[in-house]
Amino acid sequence: MTELLPSGKFTIDDVAKKLGYSKQTLQRKLSSENTTFQKQLNSTREVLALNYLQNTDMTTSDIAYLLGYQEFNSFLRAFSI
């Protein structure tokens, strides 16, 4: 998923294809782990955002773009407490 975020191709279909699974198989595997695609996407974005903020001098706008947020405000809402 980390490879696909900057490309903008990070839907469940894109990830399943990259892994060599069908969408249904990926959903079953995630379900068996008591998670969902959206939860994994959010978690990946959070880990990457923290890493970028702590270890780079990138702007928050650049980070939002790399994480696949269409709008900067969406990035801010996702990480506001």
C-alpha positions as CSV (number, residue, x, y, z in Angstrom):
1,M,0.0,0.0,0.0
2,T,2.9,2.4,0.7
3,E,4.0,2.1,-2.9
4,L,0.6,2.8,-4.2
5,L,-0.3,5.9,-2.2
6,P,1.8,8.4,-4.0
7,S,0.5,7.1,-7.4
8,G,-3.1,7.8,-6.4
9,K,-3.9,4.1,-7.2
10,F,-4.7,2.7,-3.8
11,T,-8.2,1.4,-4.0
12,I,-8.9,-2.1,-2.7
13,D,-9.0,-3.2,-6.4
14,D,-5.5,-1.7,-6.9
15,V,-4.1,-3.3,-3.8
16,A,-5.6,-6.7,-4.5
17,K,-4.2,-6.6,-8.0
18,K,-0.7,-5.7,-6.7
19,L,-0.9,-8.6,-4.3
20,G,-2.2,-11.0,-6.9
21,Y,-5.6,-11.5,-5.2
22,S,-9.1,-10.8,-6.3
23,K,-10.9,-8.1,-4.4
24,Q,-13.1,-10.7,-2.7
25,T,-10.1,-12.7,-1.5
26,L,-8.4,-9.7,-0.1
27,Q,-11.6,-8.7,1.7
28,R,-11.9,-12.3,3.2
29,K,-8.2,-12.2,4.3
30,L,-8.7,-8.9,6.0
31,S,-11.9,-10.0,7.6
32,S,-10.2,-13.1,9.0
33,E,-7.8,-10.7,10.7
34,N,-10.7,-8.7,12.1
35,T,-9.9,-5.6,10.0
36,T,-11.0,-3.8,6.9
37,F,-9.3,-2.2,3.9
38,Q,-10.2,1.2,5.2
39,K,-8.7,0.5,8.6
40,Q,-5.5,-0.6,7.0
41,L,-5.4,2.4,4.7
42,N,-5.9,4.8,7.6
43,S,-3.3,3.0,9.7
44,T,-0.8,3.1,6.8
45,R,-1.4,6.8,6.3
46,E,-1.0,7.5,10.0
47,V,2.4,5.6,10.2
48,L,3.7,7.3,7.1
49,A,2.5,10.8,8.1
50,L,4.3,10.5,11.5
51,N,7.4,9.2,9.8
52,Y,7.4,12.1,7.2
53,L,6.7,14.7,9.9
54,Q,9.5,13.4,12.2
55,N,12.2,12.5,9.7
56,T,11.9,14.9,6.8
57,D,11.6,18.6,6.1
58,M,8.6,18.1,3.8
59,T,5.7,20.5,4.2
60,T,2.4,19.2,5.4
61,S,0.9,19.9,2.0
62,D,3.5,17.7,0.4
63,I,2.8,14.9,2.9
64,A,-0.9,15.2,2.3
65,Y,-0.3,14.8,-1.4
66,L,2.0,11.8,-1.0
67,L,-0.6,10.1,1.2
68,G,-3.2,10.4,-1.4
69,Y,-5.4,13.1,0.1
70,Q,-7.3,15.0,-2.5
71,E,-7.5,18.1,-0.3
72,F,-5.2,19.4,2.4
73,N,-8.2,19.9,4.7
74,S,-9.0,16.2,4.5
75,F,-5.5,15.4,5.7
76,L,-5.9,17.9,8.6
77,R,-9.2,16.4,9.6
78,A,-7.8,12.9,9.5
79,F,-5.1,13.7,12.0
80,S,-6.8,16.2,14.2
81,I,-7.4,15.1,17.8
